[in-house]
Each structure stands twice: as structure tokens, then as C-alpha cells.
Amino acid sequence: MPKDDPDPEDPNELVWMAVPVSDAAKARQELARGLVEEYVRFGFDGNHIVGIFKNPFYAGAHAAFNALGEEFVRKAIFEACQIYRPMSTGATK
């Protein structure tokens, strides 16, 4: 198998696939919340996470930021911090 041609039978090969959704807006919100949760659990502070979402290098996060806006992202950060770091002051609303 050539280097740049993914083998779908290889369990260690990263293979992308489209997943149909009935509500694209809700799916985008869930994607954003999942990314925020992951970054909060990594220990990133709110401003760092917002910076990731603003950076076009992070395509998924940036697309969600453009579609949902900074207020949504900051609210998601605040909510995730309430769950994973309730005593932290790193939450930004």
C-alpha cells in the first residue's frame, strides 16, 4: 500500500469519514463543547482556549468559532470549568 493511500482495513490508520447529521447547527455546538471540554481537562485557561478557537490553524475549532461566535465559546468554557474545575478562577464567561 502506498504511503499516502490509507488502508481502511488497517486498524492503526487514521481514516476520515463523513457522518450524516439531521441538525448541523446542533452538531457544530456539540463539536465546540467537546473541544472546549478537552482543552479544559488539559488544564488550559479560558483565554488560551479562546485563542485556539480564534486561530485558523485549528480548522475545526476555528470553523465552530466563526459559526457560533465568541460568546458561545466563552459560555462553553465557563460551563466546562464549572464541571471539571469548580474551584478554579480560570473560567471566562
BABA-828978 format. One record per residue: residue in three letters; x, y, z of N, C-alpha, C in turn. Coordinates in steps of 0.2 Angstrom, whole numbers, padded with zeros to 4 digits, always signed. Layout:
BEGIN
AlaXYZXYZXYZ;...
***
This chain:
BEGIN
Met+0004-0006+0000+0000+0000+0000+0005+0006+0000;Pro+0003+0011-0005+0007+0017-0005+0007+0021+0002;Lys+0012+0025+0003+0012+0029+0009+0006+0033+0010;Asp+0004+0037+0005-0001+0042+0006-0008+0039+0004;Asp-0009+0033+0003-0015+0030+0002-0018+0026+0008;Pro-0023+0028+0012-0025+0025+0018-0028+0018+0016;Asp-0027+0014+0021-0029+0007+0020-0035+0006+0025;Pro-0041+0006+0023-0047+0006+0028-0047+0000+0032;Glu-0043-0005+0030-0043-0012+0034-0038-0011+0040;Asp-0033-0006+0040-0028-0006+0045-0031-0002+0051;Pro-0031-0006+0056-0034-0003+0062-0030+0003+0065;Asn-0024+0004+0063-0020+0009+0066-0020+0015+0061;Glu-0023+0015+0055-0023+0020+0050-0029+0025+0052;Leu-0027+0031+0052-0032+0037+0053-0036+0037+0047;Val-0042+0036+0047-0046+0037+0041-0052+0041+0043;Trp-0053+0046+0038-0059+0051+0039-0065+0048+0036;Met-0071+0050+0039-0077+0048+0036-0082+0053+0038;Ala-0087+0054+0033-0092+0059+0034-0098+0055+0038;Val-0101+0059+0043-0106+0057+0047-0112+0061+0046;Pro-0118+0058+0043-0124+0062+0042-0127+0064+0048;Val-0129+0071+0048-0132+0073+0054-0139+0076+0052;Ser-0144+0076+0056-0150+0079+0055-0150+0087+0056;Asp-0146+0089+0061-0146+0096+0063-0139+0098+0063;Ala-0137+0101+0058-0130+0103+0058-0128+0108+0063;Ala-0132+0113+0065-0131+0118+0070-0130+0115+0076;Lys-0134+0110+0078-0133+0107+0085-0127+0102+0085;Ala-0125+0099+0079-0119+0095+0079-0113+0100+0079;Arg-0113+0106+0077-0107+0111+0077-0107+0113+0084;Gln-0112+0114+0088-0112+0116+0095-0109+0110+0099;Glu-0111+0104+0098-0108+0098+0102-0101+0097+0100;Leu-0099+0099+0094-0091+0098+0092-0088+0103+0096;Ala-0090+0110+0096-0087+0115+0100-0087+0113+0108;Arg-0092+0111+0110-0092+0109+0118-0087+0104+0119;Gly-0087+0099+0115-0082+0093+0116-0075+0096+0115;Leu-0073+0100+0111-0066+0103+0110-0065+0107+0117;Val-0069+0111+0119-0068+0115+0125-0067+0111+0131;Glu-0071+0106+0131-0071+0101+0137-0064+0098+0137;Glu-0061+0096+0131-0055+0093+0131-0049+0098+0133;Tyr-0050+0104+0131-0045+0109+0132-0045+0111+0140;Val-0051+0111+0143-0052+0112+0150-0048+0107+0154;Arg-0050+0101+0152-0047+0095+0155-0039+0094+0154;Phe-0037+0097+0149-0029+0098+0148-0026+0103+0153;Gly-0031+0107+0156-0028+0112+0160-0027+0119+0157;Phe-0029+0120+0151-0029+0127+0148-0034+0132+0151;Asp-0031+0138+0152-0036+0143+0154-0041+0145+0149;Gly-0046+0149+0151-0051+0151+0146-0048+0156+0141;Asn-0044+0160+0142-0041+0164+0137-0037+0160+0132;His-0033+0155+0134-0029+0151+0129-0034+0147+0125;Ile-0040+0145+0128-0044+0141+0124-0048+0146+0118;Val-0050+0152+0120-0052+0156+0115-0047+0158+0110;Gly-0041+0158+0112-0036+0159+0107-0035+0154+0102;Ile-0036+0147+0104-0036+0142+0100-0042+0142+0095;Phe-0048+0144+0097-0054+0144+0093-0053+0150+0088;Lys-0049+0155+0090-0048+0161+0085-0043+0159+0080;Asn-0039+0155+0081-0033+0153+0077-0035+0149+0071;Pro-0035+0151+0064-0036+0147+0059-0033+0140+0058;Phe-0027+0140+0061-0023+0134+0061-0027+0128+0064;Tyr-0031+0129+0069-0036+0124+0072-0042+0124+0068;Ala-0043+0121+0062-0048+0121+0057-0055+0120+0061;Gly-0056+0115+0064-0062+0113+0067-0064+0118+0072;Ala-0060+0120+0077-0062+0124+0082-0063+0131+0079;His-0059+0133+0074-0060+0140+0071-0066+0140+0067;Ala-0068+0135+0063-0075+0135+0060-0080+0135+0065;Ala-0080+0132+0070-0085+0132+0076-0085+0139+0078;Phe-0080+0143+0079-0079+0149+0082-0083+0154+0077;Asn-0081+0153+0071-0084+0158+0066-0092+0157+0065;Ala-0094+0151+0066-0101+0149+0065-0105+0151+0072;Leu-0102+0150+0078-0106+0151+0084-0104+0157+0088;Gly-0098+0160+0086-0096+0166+0090-0093+0166+0096;Glu-0089+0171+0098-0085+0171+0104-0089+0170+0110;Glu-0095+0173+0111-0099+0172+0117-0101+0165+0118;Phe-0103+0161+0113-0104+0154+0114-0098+0150+0116;Val-0092+0152+0113-0086+0148+0116-0085+0150+0123;Arg-0085+0156+0125-0084+0158+0132-0089+0155+0137;Lys-0095+0155+0135-0100+0151+0139-0099+0144+0140;Ala-0097+0141+0134-0095+0133+0134-0089+0132+0139;Ile-0084+0137+0139-0078+0137+0143-0080+0137+0150;Phe-0085+0142+0152-0087+0143+0159-0091+0137+0161;Glu-0095+0134+0157-0099+0128+0159-0094+0122+0160;Ala-0089+0121+0156-0084+0116+0157-0080+0117+0163;Cys-0078+0123+0164-0074+0124+0170-0078+0123+0177;Gln-0085+0124+0176-0089+0123+0182-0089+0115+0184;Ile-0089+0111+0179-0089+0104+0179-0082+0101+0181;Tyr-0077+0103+0178-0070+0100+0179-0066+0104+0183;Arg-0067+0110+0184-0063+0114+0189-0067+0119+0193;Pro-0072+0117+0197-0077+0121+0200-0074+0126+0205;Met-0068+0125+0207-0064+0130+0212-0060+0135+0208;Ser-0059+0134+0201-0054+0137+0198-0057+0144+0196;Thr-0052+0149+0195-0054+0156+0193-0053+0157+0185;Gly-0051+0151+0182-0049+0151+0175-0055+0151+0170;Ala-0061+0151+0173-0066+0151+0168-0068+0158+0166;Thr-0069+0159+0160-0071+0166+0157-0078+0165+0154;Lys-0082+0170+0156-0089+0170+0154-0090+0175+0149;
***
